[in-house]
Amino acid sequence: MEKSNKLASVLTDLVRINNDRIVGYEKAIDELKPEDEDLKMLFRRYATESRQMVTELNTELSRLGATPVEGTTHSGKIYRVWMDLKTAISGKTRTAVLENCEFGEDAAQKAYDLALNSDADLEPEQREMIVQQKLRLRMGHDEVKRLRELHQVGS
């Protein structure tokens, strides 16, 4: 039973970090200016991607007999309050939005690293799902970082 609880806890954490990512990108979309439609489209894609990951993870939780998860992490809520404060001080610039998104992507990578390095007894299929999701998130992270760096150079 403990094995199942550890595994459910790991998967629950990943659902919540993806829910944080969805909320974060929806917030970023709201903060962008109308001329930032390129970023809005990208961020919508990332939110959709995380919704798909949540579905995959919740399906696995159900298979294990655990309750599917809704909601975000406590740290994600704290992060969004910090983002609101930072935005109030620095403004809703494209660079600030990209910096905030990169910070969120860093947090997602850490959560996936923790999951893969946990002592939960992941089945090979579960490990593969987590590895594949982490790779997809890494591509998003790298794109956000590239855009932020590109924008800082152009500023």
N, C-alpha and C positions, 0 to 999 in steps of 0.2 A: 504494500500500500504506500509506503514511504517513497518508493521508486516512482510510482504514478503521481504522487503529490509534487515531487521535485520537478518532474517533467511538465506537469500542468502549470507549475509556477513559472518555469522558463518560457513556455509558450504564451502564458498570460502576459508576461513582461513584454514580449515581442508584439503582441496585439496592441498593448497600450502605447508602446513607442511609435507604432505605425499610426495609431489614432492621434498621438501628439503631432506627428508629421502632417496628417490630413488637416488638423486644426491650424497648424502653423502655416501651411501653404494657403489655406483659405484666408487667413489673416493677412498674409503677404499680398495676395491678390487684391484685397480690399484697400491696402495701403498704396498700391501702385497707381501711377497716373495713367490717364487714357492712352498716352503715347507709348506706354510700356506693354502693349498688347503681346509682344513676343514673349515676355516673361510670364504674363498671365496665362498664355497657352501652355508654356512649359510647366508652370506650377499646377495647372489643372491636370496635366498628364501625370505629374508626380503624386498628386492626391488620389487620382484614380488608381495608380499603381499600388499605393498603400492600401486602398480599399480592397483590391484583389488579394493582397498579402494577408489582410485581416481575415478575409473569407477563407483562405487556405489554412491559416492558423486555427481559426475557430472550428473549421471542419475537423481538424486533427484533435482539438480539445474535445469535441463531441464524441469522436471515435474512442477517446480514452475514458469517456463517461463523465467528463468535467463539463461545467456550464460554460457556454460561449461567453466571451468577455465584451463588455462595452466600456466606454470611458477612457480617460487618459491617465498618465502618471501624475503623481503629486509634483514631481520635479518639473514636469512639462507645464503645469499650471504656474509654478513659480517662474519658470523661464518666460512664459507669456507676459506675466506682470513686469518682469525685467525688460522685455522687448517694448512694452508700452511706455515705460519710463524712458528708455533709451531713445525711442522714436520721438517722444515729446521734447527731448533735449536736442537731438541731432536732426530732427526732421525726417520726413518720409522720402528720403532720396533713394534712388535706384541702388547706389552703393550700400546704404544702410540696410535696405531690404535684403540684398544679396548676402551681406555679412551675417545677418540674423539667420537666414536660411542655411548658410554654410555651418553655423554653430549648431543648428538643429540636425543637420546631416551628420556632423561629427558625433553627436549624441546617439544617433541611430546606429552608427558604426560601432560605437562602444557597447551598446546594448547587444548587438549581434555577436560581438567578440565574447562578451560575458556568457551568452547562451552557448556558444560553441565550446567554451572552455569550462563550463560548469561541470559539476559532478553528476548531473542528471544523466541517466542511462538512455541516451538517444538511440533510437533504432536507425539503421542505415538510411531509410527513406526520410525520416525526420531530419537527420543531419543534412542530407542532400537538399531538402526543401529549404532549410535555414541557410545553407551555403549559397544556394541559388538566389534567395531573396537578398542576402547580404551583397552579392555581386551586383544585382540590379540597383540596390541602394547606393553602392559605391559609384556606379556610373552616374547617378544623379548628383552625388556629392562632388565628383570630379567636374561635372559640367557647371554646377553652381560656382565652384571655386574658380574655374576657368573664366566664367563670365565676370565674376567679381574682380579678378586680376586684370582682365581686359578693360573693364570699365575704370578701374583705378588708374591704369596707364593712360587712358584716354581723357581723364579728367583734368 
